[in-house]
């Protein structure tokens, strides 16, 4: 365990994420002068330090006095410091103070561990945010690159990637009047089976057959409420995700998409995506329904083209089913197909990833979304980790580079990027797309450019007002969602009134 002791309760979360990034797999605890009831920031109170001090192998000690700060690293039981630094810090400007603090801790830890982090001090989920903001302010690419590497210590490679993504995002956003609009997310929280790494709201469809009709009725009620509440706003994009929306039968899919089309004004809608997702749920009849409704973009997600891995992760479909579903969709005339792959899957290495990428180059999708496996607390892989001790997880710079090369061979450009906690290799998720095939919804949600009204169990509505975001998350449990829907709608209504977002 690593104990980080802050003598001032500031930036606890930032410091925790940064130290954790240097020591993946090791527990990092922050101790700060805060009362016990305020430990929601991820820090523990100083009283707790007494209790746990003996468990720490390394202590990172931060001492702030006046406008001077000092950070020291020492091993427990030793008096002398392994490394230390001191610097000036002015807390009046919070953002600047954060950068100074993180920058100094970064340099100290990089020297101590002899390790550089590709994203430097950028530990949040949106590393392209700064590049995009600066582009919007009219800064040149060279100025932004200098700012990022000098302030956040990002590697040259990641600085260039952020710039590329931000430039592509800006081009797409410049063509959209998103400020006055909103997007709609519709969640179908059912899947054919549960993947080993899944932490989304998803339940095996077979268990909920009996309540499916009730779920669709509740969802329609929430959709109708949303359409009515947002009648003065322009609906820009729609995304039906999950779960796996194509676990619905053709008539259920028809009913849902038909309901959306008749309930919302789609005159300003630029994009309508259905995340078909699991290849084992895709049939000609379902694709016919999707096509009939004029859906512009679908997703067919292999995650890997290695059968051994698919068996381990419990996706219960074959490589052949992915190929068949893709071919069927192409034959039926779908012209914007996304494929998701995941890096860092159990027992995969450069050779297996290469096999997947070779397939991608052969079949030639329009979008390729590359995820780095993130091990979430709720995933079976984490809950039952003792059962999976034999598995290995590998993601490297070389593998990330291979995916970039594959996307470039497919004439794709990176257009959105985000990070999650506990990602394999501390890397990122990147969406690549061919010209005019990028998913605008992905940019709008990731860059928090507009409000996303989300409907369905576990769906997260995000109101974006004056650059700030406010979330309301629906109940994840299907029965609770159905039974307490009015409560949720009331909560949304009150939030809209409070934010004057109507
Ligand atoms: S397909 Fe996606 S949502 Fe469904 S179980 Fe797998 S990871 Fe979870």
Boltz pocket constraint, residues with backbone or C-beta under 6 A from the ligand:
constraints:
  - pocket:
      binder: B
      contacts: [[A, 190], [A, 191], [A, 193], [A, 194], [A, 195], [A, 197], [A, 198], [A, 199], [A, 200], [A, 201], [A, 202], [A, 242], [A, 243], [A, 244], [A, 277], [A, 278]]
      max_distance: 6.0
